[in-house]
């Protein structure tokens, strides 16, 4: 996968995704719009060159950005 550098927002969203939160729950927790939260994983996936969230979560765990 591409660069493993996460922005602060990406890392926050990935952490909440790893906890199983919905986009609406993440938006509420981060005081963002649900649209922003919905589009952010897409941006992360594009940067990583993957088509779904699972490889992003696996990469975040492997690089110690997220713990399960």
mmCIF file of the N, C-alpha and C atoms, coordinates in Angstrom:
data_MODEL
# 
_entry.id   MODEL 
# 
loop_
_atom_site.group_PDB 
_atom_site.id 
_atom_site.type_symbol 
_atom_site.label_atom_id 
_atom_site.label_alt_id 
_atom_site.label_comp_id 
_atom_site.label_asym_id 
_atom_site.label_entity_id 
_atom_site.label_seq_id 
_atom_site.pdbx_PDB_ins_code 
_atom_site.Cartn_x 
_atom_site.Cartn_y 
_atom_site.Cartn_z 
_atom_site.occupancy 
_atom_site.B_iso_or_equiv 
_atom_site.pdbx_formal_charge 
_atom_site.auth_seq_id 
_atom_site.auth_comp_id 
_atom_site.auth_asym_id 
_atom_site.auth_atom_id 
_atom_site.pdbx_PDB_model_num 
ATOM 1   N N  . UNK A 1 1  ? 0.851   -1.174 0.000  1.00 0.00 ? 1  UNK A N  1 
ATOM 2   C CA . UNK A 1 1  ? 0.000   0.000  0.000  1.00 0.00 ? 1  UNK A CA 1 
ATOM 3   C C  . UNK A 1 1  ? 0.890   1.229  0.000  1.00 0.00 ? 1  UNK A C  1 
ATOM 4   N N  . UNK A 1 2  ? 0.294   2.363  -0.265 1.00 0.00 ? 2  UNK A N  1 
ATOM 5   C CA . UNK A 1 2  ? 1.016   3.617  -0.367 1.00 0.00 ? 2  UNK A CA 1 
ATOM 6   C C  . UNK A 1 2  ? 1.585   4.066  0.955  1.00 0.00 ? 2  UNK A C  1 
ATOM 7   N N  . UNK A 1 3  ? 1.809   5.349  1.053  1.00 0.00 ? 3  UNK A N  1 
ATOM 8   C CA . UNK A 1 3  ? 2.366   5.941  2.259  1.00 0.00 ? 3  UNK A CA 1 
ATOM 9   C C  . UNK A 1 3  ? 1.535   5.577  3.478  1.00 0.00 ? 3  UNK A C  1 
ATOM 10  N N  . UNK A 1 4  ? 2.212   5.348  4.579  1.00 0.00 ? 4  UNK A N  1 
ATOM 11  C CA . UNK A 1 4  ? 1.516   4.986  5.812  1.00 0.00 ? 4  UNK A CA 1 
ATOM 12  C C  . UNK A 1 4  ? 1.382   6.168  6.757  1.00 0.00 ? 4  UNK A C  1 
ATOM 13  N N  . UNK A 1 5  ? 1.547   7.362  6.263  1.00 0.00 ? 5  UNK A N  1 
ATOM 14  C CA . UNK A 1 5  ? 1.416   8.547  7.096  1.00 0.00 ? 5  UNK A CA 1 
ATOM 15  C C  . UNK A 1 5  ? -0.050  8.973  7.122  1.00 0.00 ? 5  UNK A C  1 
ATOM 16  N N  . UNK A 1 6  ? -0.604  9.044  8.314  1.00 0.00 ? 6  UNK A N  1 
ATOM 17  C CA . UNK A 1 6  ? -1.992  9.447  8.489  1.00 0.00 ? 6  UNK A CA 1 
ATOM 18  C C  . UNK A 1 6  ? -2.044  10.883 8.993  1.00 0.00 ? 6  UNK A C  1 
ATOM 19  N N  . UNK A 1 7  ? -3.015  11.663 8.498  1.00 0.00 ? 7  UNK A N  1 
ATOM 20  C CA . UNK A 1 7  ? -3.251  12.975 9.081  1.00 0.00 ? 7  UNK A CA 1 
ATOM 21  C C  . UNK A 1 7  ? -3.934  12.740 10.429 1.00 0.00 ? 7  UNK A C  1 
ATOM 22  N N  . UNK A 1 8  ? -3.995  13.778 11.249 1.00 0.00 ? 8  UNK A N  1 
ATOM 23  C CA . UNK A 1 8  ? -4.666  13.637 12.552 1.00 0.00 ? 8  UNK A CA 1 
ATOM 24  C C  . UNK A 1 8  ? -6.118  13.223 12.384 1.00 0.00 ? 8  UNK A C  1 
ATOM 25  N N  . UNK A 1 9  ? -6.814  13.848 11.438 1.00 0.00 ? 9  UNK A N  1 
ATOM 26  C CA . UNK A 1 9  ? -8.225  13.521 11.223 1.00 0.00 ? 9  UNK A CA 1 
ATOM 27  C C  . UNK A 1 9  ? -8.374  12.080 10.740 1.00 0.00 ? 9  UNK A C  1 
ATOM 28  N N  . UNK A 1 10 ? -7.529  11.671 9.780  1.00 0.00 ? 10 UNK A N  1 
ATOM 29  C CA . UNK A 1 10 ? -7.595  10.295 9.284  1.00 0.00 ? 10 UNK A CA 1 
ATOM 30  C C  . UNK A 1 10 ? -7.381  9.303  10.417 1.00 0.00 ? 10 UNK A C  1 
ATOM 31  N N  . UNK A 1 11 ? -6.394  9.576  11.241 1.00 0.00 ? 11 UNK A N  1 
ATOM 32  C CA . UNK A 1 11 ? -6.100  8.677  12.348 1.00 0.00 ? 11 UNK A CA 1 
ATOM 33  C C  . UNK A 1 11 ? -7.267  8.602  13.319 1.00 0.00 ? 11 UNK A C  1 
ATOM 34  N N  . UNK A 1 12 ? -7.875  9.729  13.620 1.00 0.00 ? 12 UNK A N  1 
ATOM 35  C CA . UNK A 1 12 ? -9.045  9.729  14.510 1.00 0.00 ? 12 UNK A CA 1 
ATOM 36  C C  . UNK A 1 12 ? -10.172 8.897  13.923 1.00 0.00 ? 12 UNK A C  1 
ATOM 37  N N  . UNK A 1 13 ? -10.430 9.082  12.643 1.00 0.00 ? 13 UNK A N  1 
ATOM 38  C CA . UNK A 1 13 ? -11.513 8.331  11.999 1.00 0.00 ? 13 UNK A CA 1 
ATOM 39  C C  . UNK A 1 13 ? -11.183 6.848  11.949 1.00 0.00 ? 13 UNK A C  1 
ATOM 40  N N  . UNK A 1 14 ? -9.949  6.495  11.611 1.00 0.00 ? 14 UNK A N  1 
ATOM 41  C CA . UNK A 1 14 ? -9.548  5.084  11.567 1.00 0.00 ? 14 UNK A CA 1 
ATOM 42  C C  . UNK A 1 14 ? -9.682  4.453  12.951 1.00 0.00 ? 14 UNK A C  1 
ATOM 43  N N  . UNK A 1 15 ? -9.309  5.179  13.991 1.00 0.00 ? 15 UNK A N  1 
ATOM 44  C CA . UNK A 1 15 ? -9.447  4.656  15.357 1.00 0.00 ? 15 UNK A CA 1 
ATOM 45  C C  . UNK A 1 15 ? -10.909 4.340  15.675 1.00 0.00 ? 15 UNK A C  1 
ATOM 46  N N  . UNK A 1 16 ? -11.811 5.249  15.309 1.00 0.00 ? 16 UNK A N  1 
ATOM 47  C CA . UNK A 1 16 ? -13.233 5.006  15.562 1.00 0.00 ? 16 UNK A CA 1 
ATOM 48  C C  . UNK A 1 16 ? -13.775 3.887  14.683 1.00 0.00 ? 16 UNK A C  1 
ATOM 49  N N  . UNK A 1 17 ? -13.311 3.798  13.439 1.00 0.00 ? 17 UNK A N  1 
ATOM 50  C CA . UNK A 1 17 ? -13.729 2.689  12.576 1.00 0.00 ? 17 UNK A CA 1 
ATOM 51  C C  . UNK A 1 17 ? -13.318 1.353  13.177 1.00 0.00 ? 17 UNK A C  1 
ATOM 52  N N  . UNK A 1 18 ? -12.115 1.316  13.747 1.00 0.00 ? 18 UNK A N  1 
ATOM 53  C CA . UNK A 1 18 ? -11.623 0.086  14.367 1.00 0.00 ? 18 UNK A CA 1 
ATOM 54  C C  . UNK A 1 18 ? -12.472 -0.317 15.573 1.00 0.00 ? 18 UNK A C  1 
ATOM 55  N N  . UNK A 1 19 ? -13.110 0.658  16.197 1.00 0.00 ? 19 UNK A N  1 
ATOM 56  C CA . UNK A 1 19 ? -13.994 0.373  17.327 1.00 0.00 ? 19 UNK A CA 1 
ATOM 57  C C  . UNK A 1 19 ? -15.384 -0.043 16.875 1.00 0.00 ? 19 UNK A C  1 
ATOM 58  N N  . UNK A 1 20 ? -15.629 0.020  15.559 1.00 0.00 ? 20 UNK A N  1 
ATOM 59  C CA . UNK A 1 20 ? -16.916 -0.397 15.022 1.00 0.00 ? 20 UNK A CA 1 
ATOM 60  C C  . UNK A 1 20 ? -17.986 0.676  15.021 1.00 0.00 ? 20 UNK A C  1 
ATOM 61  N N  . UNK A 1 21 ? -17.595 1.942  15.205 1.00 0.00 ? 21 UNK A N  1 
ATOM 62  C CA . UNK A 1 21 ? -18.584 3.018  15.212 1.00 0.00 ? 21 UNK A CA 1 
ATOM 63  C C  . UNK A 1 21 ? -19.092 3.295  13.799 1.00 0.00 ? 21 UNK A C  1 
ATOM 64  N N  . UNK A 1 22 ? -20.333 3.720  13.710 1.00 0.00 ? 22 UNK A N  1 
ATOM 65  C CA . UNK A 1 22 ? -20.919 4.110  12.425 1.00 0.00 ? 22 UNK A CA 1 
ATOM 66  C C  . UNK A 1 22 ? -20.416 5.497  12.047 1.00 0.00 ? 22 UNK A C  1 
ATOM 67  N N  . UNK A 1 23 ? -20.623 5.869  10.791 1.00 0.00 ? 23 UNK A N  1 
ATOM 68  C CA . UNK A 1 23 ? -20.238 7.212  10.357 1.00 0.00 ? 23 UNK A CA 1 
ATOM 69  C C  . UNK A 1 23 ? -20.934 8.284  11.186 1.00 0.00 ? 23 UNK A C  1 
ATOM 70  N N  . UNK A 1 24 ? -22.212 8.074  11.490 1.00 0.00 ? 24 UNK A N  1 
ATOM 71  C CA . UNK A 1 24 ? -22.960 9.053  12.293 1.00 0.00 ? 24 UNK A CA 1 
ATOM 72  C C  . UNK A 1 24 ? -22.363 9.178  13.695 1.00 0.00 ? 24 UNK A C  1 
ATOM 73  N N  . UNK A 1 25 ? -21.994 8.058  14.300 1.00 0.00 ? 25 UNK A N  1 
ATOM 74  C CA . UNK A 1 25 ? -21.397 8.086  15.643 1.00 0.00 ? 25 UNK A CA 1 
ATOM 75  C C  . UNK A 1 25 ? -20.033 8.776  15.627 1.00 0.00 ? 25 UNK A C  1 
ATOM 76  N N  . UNK A 1 26 ? -19.242 8.509  14.580 1.00 0.00 ? 26 UNK A N  1 
ATOM 77  C CA . UNK A 1 26 ? -17.931 9.148  14.458 1.00 0.00 ? 26 UNK A CA 1 
ATOM 78  C C  . UNK A 1 26 ? -18.106 10.652 14.273 1.00 0.00 ? 26 UNK A C  1 
ATOM 79  N N  . UNK A 1 27 ? -19.042 11.032 13.428 1.00 0.00 ? 27 UNK A N  1 
ATOM 80  C CA . UNK A 1 27 ? -19.302 12.458 13.192 1.00 0.00 ? 27 UNK A CA 1 
ATOM 81  C C  . UNK A 1 27 ? -19.661 13.163 14.490 1.00 0.00 ? 27 UNK A C  1 
ATOM 82  N N  . UNK A 1 28 ? -20.510 12.544 15.276 1.00 0.00 ? 28 UNK A N  1 
ATOM 83  C CA . UNK A 1 28 ? -20.917 13.143 16.540 1.00 0.00 ? 28 UNK A CA 1 
ATOM 84  C C  . UNK A 1 28 ? -19.721 13.261 17.490 1.00 0.00 ? 28 UNK A C  1 
ATOM 85  N N  . UNK A 1 29 ? -18.909 12.212 17.565 1.00 0.00 ? 29 UNK A N  1 
ATOM 86  C CA . UNK A 1 29 ? -17.766 12.211 18.477 1.00 0.00 ? 29 UNK A CA 1 
ATOM 87  C C  . UNK A 1 29 ? -16.718 13.255 18.092 1.00 0.00 ? 29 UNK A C  1 
ATOM 88  N N  . UNK A 1 30 ? -16.543 13.482 16.783 1.00 0.00 ? 30 UNK A N  1 
ATOM 89  C CA . UNK A 1 30 ? -15.512 14.402 16.319 1.00 0.00 ? 30 UNK A CA 1 
ATOM 90  C C  . UNK A 1 30 ? -16.056 15.789 15.977 1.00 0.00 ? 30 UNK A C  1 
ATOM 91  N N  . UNK A 1 31 ? -17.355 15.972 16.187 1.00 0.00 ? 31 UNK A N  1 
ATOM 92  C CA . UNK A 1 31 ? -18.006 17.247 15.886 1.00 0.00 ? 31 UNK A CA 1 
ATOM 93  C C  . UNK A 1 31 ? -17.800 17.636 14.413 1.00 0.00 ? 31 UNK A C  1 
ATOM 94  N N  . UNK A 1 32 ? -18.033 16.651 13.537 1.00 0.00 ? 32 UNK A N  1 
ATOM 95  C CA . UNK A 1 32 ? -17.946 16.842 12.097 1.00 0.00 ? 32 UNK A CA 1 
ATOM 96  C C  . UNK A 1 32 ? -19.284 16.499 11.483 1.00 0.00 ? 32 UNK A C  1 
ATOM 97  N N  . UNK A 1 33 ? -19.466 16.882 10.223 1.00 0.00 ? 33 UNK A N  1 
ATOM 98  C CA . UNK A 1 33 ? -20.683 16.453 9.535  1.00 0.00 ? 33 UNK A CA 1 
ATOM 99  C C  . UNK A 1 33 ? -20.527 14.984 9.147  1.00 0.00 ? 33 UNK A C  1 
ATOM 100 N N  . UNK A 1 34 ? -21.649 14.304 9.030  1.00 0.00 ? 34 UNK A N  1 
ATOM 101 C CA . UNK A 1 34 ? -21.601 12.904 8.622  1.00 0.00 ? 34 UNK A CA 1 
ATOM 102 C C  . UNK A 1 34 ? -21.015 12.782 7.215  1.00 0.00 ? 34 UNK A C  1 
ATOM 103 N N  . UNK A 1 35 ? -21.274 13.769 6.361  1.00 0.00 ? 35 UNK A N  1 
ATOM 104 C CA . UNK A 1 35 ? -20.709 13.768 5.010  1.00 0.00 ? 35 UNK A CA 1 
ATOM 105 C C  . UNK A 1 35 ? -19.188 13.795 5.019  1.00 0.00 ? 35 UNK A C  1 
ATOM 106 N N  . UNK A 1 36 ? -18.615 14.590 5.923  1.00 0.00 ? 36 UNK A N  1 
ATOM 107 C CA . UNK A 1 36 ? -17.157 14.651 6.046  1.00 0.00 ? 36 UNK A CA 1 
ATOM 108 C C  . UNK A 1 36 ? -16.607 13.300 6.464  1.00 0.00 ? 36 UNK A C  1 
ATOM 109 N N  . UNK A 1 37 ? -17.254 12.690 7.438  1.00 0.00 ? 37 UNK A N  1 
ATOM 110 C CA . UNK A 1 37 ? -16.796 11.385 7.928  1.00 0.00 ? 37 UNK A CA 1 
ATOM 111 C C  . UNK A 1 37 ? -16.967 10.322 6.840  1.00 0.00 ? 37 UNK A C  1 
ATOM 112 N N  . UNK A 1 38 ? -18.040 10.405 6.090  1.00 0.00 ? 38 UNK A N  1 
ATOM 113 C CA . UNK A 1 38 ? -18.286 9.434  5.022  1.00 0.00 ? 38 UNK A CA 1 
ATOM 114 C C  . UNK A 1 38 ? -17.233 9.542  3.927  1.00 0.00 ? 38 UNK A C  1 
ATOM 115 N N  . UNK A 1 39 ? -16.827 10.758 3.585  1.00 0.00 ? 39 UNK A N  1 
ATOM 116 C CA . UNK A 1 39 ? -15.856 10.928 2.499  1.00 0.00 ? 39 UNK A CA 1 
ATOM 117 C C  . UNK A 1 39 ? -14.420 10.651 2.936  1.00 0.00 ? 39 UNK A C  1 
ATOM 118 N N  . UNK A 1 40 ? -14.118 10.823 4.213  1.00 0.00 ? 40 UNK A N  1 
ATOM 119 C CA . UNK A 1 40 ? -12.743 10.658 4.676  1.00 0.00 ? 40 UNK A CA 1 
ATOM 120 C C  . UNK A 1 40 ? -12.193 9.257  4.472  1.00 0.00 ? 40 UNK A C  1 
ATOM 121 N N  . UNK A 1 41 ? -12.910 8.180  4.821  1.00 0.00 ? 41 UNK A N  1 
ATOM 122 C CA . UNK A 1 41 ? -12.363 6.846  4.541  1.00 0.00 ? 41 UNK A CA 1 
ATOM 123 C C  . UNK A 1 41 ? -12.080 6.642  3.052  1.00 0.00 ? 41 UNK A C  1 
ATOM 124 N N  . UNK A 1 42 ? -12.900 7.243  2.183  1.00 0.00 ? 42 UNK A N  1 
ATOM 125 C CA . UNK A 1 42 ? -12.641 7.157  0.753  1.00 0.00 ? 42 UNK A CA 1 
ATOM 126 C C  . UNK A 1 42 ? -11.317 7.793  0.376  1.00 0.00 ? 42 UNK A C  1 
ATOM 127 N N  . UNK A 1 43 ? -11.025 8.925  0.977  1.00 0.00 ? 43 UNK A N  1 
ATOM 128 C CA . UNK A 1 43 ? -9.747  9.598  0.732  1.00 0.00 ? 43 UNK A CA 1 
ATOM 129 C C  . UNK A 1 43 ? -8.587  8.740  1.232  1.00 0.00 ? 43 UNK A C  1 
ATOM 130 N N  . UNK A 1 44 ? -8.768  8.159  2.399  1.00 0.00 ? 44 UNK A N  1 
ATOM 131 C CA . UNK A 1 44 ? -7.730  7.285  2.961  1.00 0.00 ? 44 UNK A CA 1 
ATOM 132 C C  . UNK A 1 44 ? -7.498  6.093  2.029  1.00 0.00 ? 44 UNK A C  1 
ATOM 133 N N  . UNK A 1 45 ? -8.602  5.487  1.570  1.00 0.00 ? 45 UNK A N  1 
ATOM 134 C CA . UNK A 1 45 ? -8.491  4.316  0.698  1.00 0.00 ? 45 UNK A CA 1 
ATOM 135 C C  . UNK A 1 45 ? -7.800  4.688  -0.613 1.00 0.00 ? 45 UNK A C  1 
ATOM 136 N N  . UNK A 1 46 ? -8.112  5.842  -1.172 1.00 0.00 ? 46 UNK A N  1 
ATOM 137 C CA . UNK A 1 46 ? -7.450  6.296  -2.397 1.00 0.00 ? 46 UNK A CA 1 
ATOM 138 C C  . UNK A 1 46 ? -5.958  6.481  -2.172 1.00 0.00 ? 46 UNK A C  1 
ATOM 139 N N  . UNK A 1 47 ? -5.584  7.097  -1.059 1.00 0.00 ? 47 UNK A N  1 
ATOM 140 C CA . UNK A 1 47 ? -4.173  7.298  -0.754 1.00 0.00 ? 47 UNK A CA 1 
ATOM 141 C C  . UNK A 1 47 ? -3.440  5.977  -0.603 1.00 0.00 ? 47 UNK A C  1 
ATOM 142 N N  . UNK A 1 48 ? -4.143  4.977  -0.071 1.00 0.00 ? 48 UNK A N  1 
ATOM 143 C CA . UNK A 1 48 ? -3.533  3.671  0.173  1.00 0.00 ? 48 UNK A CA 1 
ATOM 144 C C  . UNK A 1 48 ? -3.631  2.739  -1.037 1.00 0.00 ? 48 UNK A C  1 
ATOM 145 N N  . UNK A 1 49 ? -4.432  3.128  -2.033 1.00 0.00 ? 49 UNK A N  1 
ATOM 146 C CA . UNK A 1 49 ? -4.582  2.306  -3.225 1.00 0.00 ? 49 UNK A CA 1 
ATOM 147 C C  . UNK A 1 49 ? -5.379  1.039  -2.986 1.00 0.00 ? 49 UNK A C  1 
ATOM 148 N N  . UNK A 1 50 ? -6.376  1.124  -2.100 1.00 0.00 ? 50 UNK A N  1 
ATOM 149 C CA . UNK A 1 50 ? -7.225  -0.034 -1.799 1.00 0.00 ? 50 UNK A CA 1 
ATOM 150 C C  . UNK A 1 50 ? -8.678  0.331  -2.056 1.00 0.00 ? 50 UNK A C  1 
ATOM 151 N N  . UNK A 1 51 ? -9.548  -0.701 -2.107 1.00 0.00 ? 51 UNK A N  1 
ATOM 152 C CA . UNK A 1 51 ? -10.950 -0.468 -2.453 1.00 0.00 ? 51 UNK A CA 1 
ATOM 153 C C  . UNK A 1 51 ? -11.919 -0.534 -1.282 1.00 0.00 ? 51 UNK A C  1 
ATOM 154 N N  . UNK A 1 52 ? -11.462 -1.001 -0.126 1.00 0.00 ? 52 UNK A N  1 
ATOM 155 C CA . UNK A 1 52 ? -12.371 -1.026 1.020  1.00 0.00 ? 52 UNK A CA 1 
ATOM 156 C C  . UNK A 1 52 ? -11.614 -0.713 2.302  1.00 0.00 ? 52 UNK A C  1 
ATOM 157 N N  . UNK A 1 53 ? -12.347 -0.648 3.390  1.00 0.00 ? 53 UNK A N  1 
ATOM 158 C CA . UNK A 1 53 ? -11.787 -0.190 4.664  1.00 0.00 ? 53 UNK A CA 1 
ATOM 159 C C  . UNK A 1 53 ? -10.902 -1.217 5.362  1.00 0.00 ? 53 UNK A C  1 
ATOM 160 N N  . UNK A 1 54 ? -11.118 -2.489 5.112  1.00 0.00 ? 54 UNK A N  1 
ATOM 161 C CA . UNK A 1 54 ? -10.381 -3.521 5.839  1.00 0.00 ? 54 UNK A CA 1 
ATOM 162 C C  . UNK A 1 54 ? -8.866  -3.385 5.695  1.00 0.00 ? 54 UNK A C  1 
ATOM 163 N N  . UNK A 1 55 ? -8.324  -3.236 4.481  1.00 0.00 ? 55 UNK A N  1 
ATOM 164 C CA . UNK A 1 55 ? -6.864  -3.068 4.392  1.00 0.00 ? 55 UNK A CA 1 
ATOM 165 C C  . UNK A 1 55 ? -6.352  -1.823 5.126  1.00 0.00 ? 55 UNK A C  1 
ATOM 166 N N  . UNK A 1 56 ? -7.156  -0.784 5.167  1.00 0.00 ? 56 UNK A N  1 
ATOM 167 C CA . UNK A 1 56 ? -6.772  0.425  5.900  1.00 0.00 ? 56 UNK A CA 1 
ATOM 168 C C  . UNK A 1 56 ? -6.670  0.107  7.388  1.00 0.00 ? 56 UNK A C  1 
ATOM 169 N N  . UNK A 1 57 ? -7.658  -0.611 7.913  1.00 0.00 ? 57 UNK A N  1 
ATOM 170 C CA . UNK A 1 57 ? -7.644  -0.974 9.336  1.00 0.00 ? 57 UNK A CA 1 
ATOM 171 C C  . UNK A 1 57 ? -6.488  -1.917 9.650  1.00 0.00 ? 57 UNK A C  1 
ATOM 172 N N  . UNK A 1 58 ? -6.244  -2.889 8.767  1.00 0.00 ? 58 UNK A N  1 
ATOM 173 C CA . UNK A 1 58 ? -5.131  -3.823 8.978  1.00 0.00 ? 58 UNK A CA 1 
ATOM 174 C C  . UNK A 1 58 ? -3.813  -3.064 9.001  1.00 0.00 ? 58 UNK A C  1 
ATOM 175 N N  . UNK A 1 59 ? -3.625  -2.149 8.054  1.00 0.00 ? 59 UNK A N  1 
ATOM 176 C CA . UNK A 1 59 ? -2.401  -1.352 7.995  1.00 0.00 ? 59 UNK A CA 1 
ATOM 177 C C  . UNK A 1 59 ? -2.242  -0.505 9.254  1.00 0.00 ? 59 UNK A C  1 
ATOM 178 N N  . UNK A 1 60 ? -3.327  0.095  9.714  1.00 0.00 ? 60 UNK A N  1 
ATOM 179 C CA . UNK A 1 60 ? -3.266  0.932  10.916 1.00 0.00 ? 60 UNK A CA 1 
ATOM 180 C C  . UNK A 1 60 ? -2.878  0.124  12.147 1.00 0.00 ? 60 UNK A C  1 
ATOM 181 N N  . UNK A 1 61 ? -3.364  -1.109 12.223 1.00 0.00 ? 61 UNK A N  1 
ATOM 182 C CA . UNK A 1 61 ? -3.006  -1.980 13.351 1.00 0.00 ? 61 UNK A CA 1 
ATOM 183 C C  . UNK A 1 61 ? -1.543  -2.405 13.236 1.00 0.00 ? 61 UNK A C  1 
ATOM 184 N N  . UNK A 1 62 ? -1.142  -2.828 12.058 1.00 0.00 ? 62 UNK A N  1 
ATOM 185 C CA . UNK A 1 62 ? 0.240   -3.285 11.855 1.00 0.00 ? 62 UNK A CA 1 
ATOM 186 C C  . UNK A 1 62 ? 1.267   -2.195 12.131 1.00 0.00 ? 62 UNK A C  1 
ATOM 187 N N  . UNK A 1 63 ? 0.911   -0.953 11.855 1.00 0.00 ? 63 UNK A N  1 
ATOM 188 C CA . UNK A 1 63 ? 1.850   0.155  12.068 1.00 0.00 ? 63 UNK A CA 1 
ATOM 189 C C  . UNK A 1 63 ? 1.654   0.815  13.430 1.00 0.00 ? 63 UNK A C  1 
ATOM 190 N N  . UNK A 1 64 ? 0.873   0.162  14.279 1.00 0.00 ? 64 UNK A N  1 
ATOM 191 C CA . UNK A 1 64 ? 0.635   0.630  15.653 1.00 0.00 ? 64 UNK A CA 1 
ATOM 192 C C  . UNK A 1 64 ? -0.037  1.996  15.736 1.00 0.00 ? 64 UNK A C  1 
ATOM 193 N N  . UNK A 1 65 ? -0.808  2.358  14.707 1.00 0.00 ? 65 UNK A N  1 
ATOM 194 C CA . UNK A 1 65 ? -1.607  3.575  14.767 1.00 0.00 ? 65 UNK A CA 1 
ATOM 195 C C  . UNK A 1 65 ? -2.906  3.327  15.506 1.00 0.00 ? 65 UNK A C  1 
ATOM 196 N N  . UNK A 1 66 ? -3.346  2.069  15.499 1.00 0.00 ? 66 UNK A N  1 
ATOM 197 C CA . UNK A 1 66 ? -4.615  1.683  16.129 1.00 0.00 ? 66 UNK A CA 1 
ATOM 198 C C  . UNK A 1 66 ? -4.392  0.355  16.831 1.00 0.00 ? 66 UNK A C  1 
ATOM 199 N N  . UNK A 1 67 ? -5.000  0.222  18.001 1.00 0.00 ? 67 UNK A N  1 
ATOM 200 C CA . UNK A 1 67 ? -5.005  -1.064 18.686 1.00 0.00 ? 67 UNK A CA 1 
ATOM 201 C C  . UNK A 1 67 ? -6.434  -1.547 18.788 1.00 0.00 ? 67 UNK A C  1 
ATOM 202 N N  . UNK A 1 68 ? -6.606  -2.828 18.681 1.00 0.00 ? 68 UNK A N  1 
ATOM 203 C CA . UNK A 1 68 ? -7.948  -3.410 18.767 1.00 0.00 ? 68 UNK A CA 1 
ATOM 204 C C  . UNK A 1 68 ? -8.202  -3.956 20.152 1.00 0.00 ? 68 UNK A C  1 
# 
